[in-house]
Amino acid sequence: MLEEQRRCEDEWHQKQLSKSWACPLPYYKIDNIEFTALTYGQALYEEGQRMQHCIFTYTDLCYEGKYLAFSVKYLEQNESKIKVHYSTLGLSRNIKKISGRLSNIEGFVINL
């Protein structure tokens, strides 16, 4: 019984990873901030692993066109260092409004 449940979960996970969808804005850059659309299940999974959050659970909503997800990268340069910040931006799409949330801002420093 447990083996059957694992097999079903693995099949579901593989289906989620293989889903893909279109985004009206696949990439956008404002000064030193880059927004990259996450347009397939594997990308959502990898973003969730890197940022340690649950964006992968939004795969069906993205696939159905009800949610847009973006990986956000912000470069902050000070003197001899560049600090890279990452975040995930999610936009809920509905007929009346678009709402969003920026979560899990993470960063690291690169010494030049």
Phi and psi restraints in degrees (value plus and minus 20) as a CYANA .aco file:
   2 LEU   PHI     -83.7   -43.7
   2 LEU   PSI     -58.2   -18.2
   3 GLU   PHI     -84.1   -44.1
   3 GLU   PSI     -60.4   -20.4
   4 GLU   PHI     -83.8   -43.8
   4 GLU   PSI     -61.7   -21.7
   5 GLN   PHI     -82.9   -42.9
   5 GLN   PSI     -63.6   -23.6
   6 ARG   PHI     -82.0   -42.0
   6 ARG   PSI     -62.0   -22.0
   7 ARG   PHI     -81.8   -41.8
   7 ARG   PSI     -63.5   -23.5
   8 CYS   PHI     -84.1   -44.1
   8 CYS   PSI     -61.9   -21.9
   9 GLU   PHI     -84.3   -44.3
   9 GLU   PSI     -60.4   -20.4
  10 ASP   PHI     -83.8   -43.8
  10 ASP   PSI     -62.1   -22.1
  11 GLU   PHI     -83.1   -43.1
  11 GLU   PSI     -64.1   -24.1
  12 TRP   PHI     -81.2   -41.2
  12 TRP   PSI     -65.9   -25.9
  13 HIS   PHI     -80.4   -40.4
  13 HIS   PSI     -64.2   -24.2
  14 GLN   PHI     -84.1   -44.1
  14 GLN   PSI     -58.4   -18.4
  15 LYS   PHI     -84.2   -44.2
  15 LYS   PSI     -62.2   -22.2
  16 GLN   PHI     -84.0   -44.0
  16 GLN   PSI     -62.7   -22.7
  17 LEU   PHI     -81.6   -41.6
  17 LEU   PSI     -53.8   -13.8
  18 SER   PHI    -107.6   -67.6
  18 SER   PSI     -28.2    11.8
  19 LYS   PHI     -88.9   -48.9
  19 LYS   PSI     125.9   165.9
  20 SER   PHI    -162.5  -122.5
  20 SER   PSI     141.0   181.0
  21 TRP   PHI    -176.3  -136.3
  21 TRP   PSI     147.4   187.4
  22 ALA   PHI    -114.5   -74.5
  22 ALA   PSI     135.9   175.9
  23 CYS   PHI    -152.5  -112.5
  23 CYS   PSI     113.3   153.3
  24 PRO   PHI     -84.8   -44.8
  24 PRO   PSI     -37.3     2.7
  25 LEU   PHI    -157.9  -117.9
  25 LEU   PSI      65.7   105.7
  26 PRO   PHI     -88.7   -48.7
  26 PRO   PSI     -48.2    -8.2
  27 TYR   PHI    -172.5  -132.5
  27 TYR   PSI     120.1   160.1
  28 TYR   PHI    -169.6  -129.6
  28 TYR   PSI     121.8   161.8
  29 LYS   PHI    -150.1  -110.1
  29 LYS   PSI     110.6   150.6
  30 ILE   PHI    -142.6  -102.6
  30 ILE   PSI      90.4   130.4
  31 ASP   PHI      30.8    70.8
  31 ASP   PSI    -133.2   -93.2
  32 ASN   PHI    -125.9   -85.9
  32 ASN   PSI       5.4    45.4
  33 ILE   PHI    -138.7   -98.7
  33 ILE   PSI     105.1   145.1
  34 GLU   PHI    -132.4   -92.4
  34 GLU   PSI     113.2   153.2
  35 PHE   PHI    -134.6   -94.6
  35 PHE   PSI     100.0   140.0
  36 THR   PHI    -138.8   -98.8
  36 THR   PSI     101.3   141.3
  37 ALA   PHI     -87.0   -47.0
  37 ALA   PSI     119.4   159.4
  38 LEU   PHI    -117.5   -77.5
  38 LEU   PSI      86.2   126.2
  39 THR   PHI    -136.6   -96.6
  39 THR   PSI      -2.1    37.9
  40 TYR   PHI    -175.8  -135.8
  40 TYR   PSI     137.7   177.7
  41 GLY   PHI     -77.1   -37.1
  41 GLY   PSI     -60.9   -20.9
  42 GLN   PHI     -80.2   -40.2
  42 GLN   PSI     -59.5   -19.5
  43 ALA   PHI     -85.4   -45.4
  43 ALA   PSI     -60.3   -20.3
  44 LEU   PHI     -83.6   -43.6
  44 LEU   PSI     -61.5   -21.5
  45 TYR   PHI     -82.0   -42.0
  45 TYR   PSI     -68.0   -28.0
  46 GLU   PHI     -83.6   -43.6
  46 GLU   PSI     -59.9   -19.9
  47 GLU   PHI     -82.5   -42.5
  47 GLU   PSI     -63.7   -23.7
  48 GLY   PHI     -83.1   -43.1
  48 GLY   PSI     -58.8   -18.8
  49 GLN   PHI     -86.6   -46.6
  49 GLN   PSI     -66.2   -26.2
  50 ARG   PHI     -85.1   -45.1
  50 ARG   PSI     -61.9   -21.9
  51 MET   PHI    -113.2   -73.2
  51 MET   PSI     -27.3    12.7
  52 GLN   PHI      38.1    78.1
  52 GLN   PSI      32.5    72.5
  53 HIS   PHI    -161.9  -121.9
  53 HIS   PSI    -194.4  -154.4
  54 CYS   PHI    -121.3   -81.3
  54 CYS   PSI       6.3    46.3
  55 ILE   PHI     -77.7   -37.7
  55 ILE   PSI     -48.1    -8.1
  56 PHE   PHI     -80.7   -40.7
  56 PHE   PSI     -47.5    -7.5
  57 THR   PHI     -90.1   -50.1
  57 THR   PSI     -29.1    10.9
  58 TYR   PHI    -111.5   -71.5
  58 TYR   PSI     -13.4    26.6
  59 THR   PHI     -73.9   -33.9
  59 THR   PSI     -69.1   -29.1
  60 ASP   PHI     -83.6   -43.6
  60 ASP   PSI     -60.8   -20.8
  61 LEU   PHI     -82.9   -42.9
  61 LEU   PSI     -61.3   -21.3
  62 CYS   PHI     -84.5   -44.5
  62 CYS   PSI     -65.6   -25.6
  63 TYR   PHI     -80.3   -40.3
  63 TYR   PSI     -56.1   -16.1
  64 GLU   PHI    -102.5   -62.5
  64 GLU   PSI     -21.7    18.3
  65 GLY   PHI      58.8    98.8
  65 GLY   PSI      -4.3    35.7
  66 LYS   PHI    -114.9   -74.9
  66 LYS   PSI     -27.9    12.1
  67 TYR   PHI    -169.5  -129.5
  67 TYR   PSI     119.9   159.9
  68 LEU   PHI    -137.0   -97.0
  68 LEU   PSI     115.1   155.1
  69 ALA   PHI    -144.1  -104.1
  69 ALA   PSI     118.5   158.5
  70 PHE   PHI    -151.9  -111.9
  70 PHE   PSI     120.5   160.5
  71 SER   PHI    -109.3   -69.3
  71 SER   PSI     111.1   151.1
  72 VAL   PHI    -136.1   -96.1
  72 VAL   PSI     111.7   151.7
  73 LYS   PHI    -146.1  -106.1
  73 LYS   PSI     107.2   147.2
  74 TYR   PHI    -141.8  -101.8
  74 TYR   PSI     104.3   144.3
  75 LEU   PHI    -121.6   -81.6
  75 LEU   PSI     104.3   144.3
  76 GLU   PHI    -135.9   -95.9
  76 GLU   PSI      96.5   136.5
  77 GLN   PHI    -130.0   -90.0
  77 GLN   PSI     106.3   146.3
  78 ASN   PHI    -152.2  -112.2
  78 ASN   PSI      99.4   139.4
  79 GLU   PHI      27.5    67.5
  79 GLU   PSI    -126.0   -86.0
  80 SER   PHI    -124.9   -84.9
  80 SER   PSI      -3.9    36.1
  81 LYS   PHI    -149.4  -109.4
  81 LYS   PSI     126.5   166.5
  82 ILE   PHI    -138.3   -98.3
  82 ILE   PSI     104.4   144.4
  83 LYS   PHI    -124.1   -84.1
  83 LYS   PSI     108.0   148.0
  84 VAL   PHI    -126.5   -86.5
  84 VAL   PSI     104.2   144.2
  85 HIS   PHI    -131.2   -91.2
  85 HIS   PSI     120.3   160.3
  86 TYR   PHI    -140.7  -100.7
  86 TYR   PSI     130.4   170.4
  87 SER   PHI    -175.6  -135.6
  87 SER   PSI     150.8   190.8
  88 THR   PHI    -142.1  -102.1
  88 THR   PSI     111.0   151.0
  89 LEU   PHI    -131.3   -91.3
  89 LEU   PSI     106.4   146.4
  90 GLY   PHI    -137.9   -97.9
  90 GLY   PSI     112.9   152.9
  91 LEU   PHI    -140.8  -100.8
  91 LEU   PSI     102.3   142.3
  92 SER   PHI    -106.2   -66.2
  92 SER   PSI     105.6   145.6
  93 ARG   PHI    -121.6   -81.6
  93 ARG   PSI     105.2   145.2
  94 ASN   PHI    -164.3  -124.3
  94 ASN   PSI     146.4   186.4
  95 ILE   PHI     -79.7   -39.7
  95 ILE   PSI     -56.7   -16.7
  96 LYS   PHI    -107.3   -67.3
  96 LYS   PSI     -50.1   -10.1
  97 LYS   PHI    -179.8  -139.8
  97 LYS   PSI     145.3   185.3
  98 ILE   PHI    -140.0  -100.0
  98 ILE   PSI     108.7   148.7
  99 SER   PHI    -145.6  -105.6
  99 SER   PSI     138.3   178.3
 100 GLY   PHI    -170.1  -130.1
 100 GLY   PSI     152.6   192.6
 101 ARG   PHI    -171.9  -131.9
 101 ARG   PSI     115.2   155.2
 102 LEU   PHI    -123.5   -83.5
 102 LEU   PSI     106.4   146.4
 103 SER   PHI    -151.6  -111.6
 103 SER   PSI     138.8   178.8
 104 ASN   PHI      30.5    70.5
 104 ASN   PSI      42.1    82.1
 105 ILE   PHI     -91.0   -51.0
 105 ILE   PSI     102.1   142.1
 106 GLU   PHI    -145.3  -105.3
 106 GLU   PSI     137.9   177.9
 107 GLY   PHI    -178.1  -138.1
 107 GLY   PSI     145.5   185.5
 108 PHE   PHI    -170.9  -130.9
 108 PHE   PSI     145.8   185.8
 109 VAL   PHI    -133.5   -93.5
 109 VAL   PSI     117.0   157.0
 110 ILE   PHI    -131.9   -91.9
 110 ILE   PSI     101.8   141.8
 111 ASN   PHI    -102.9   -62.9
 111 ASN   PSI     110.5   150.5
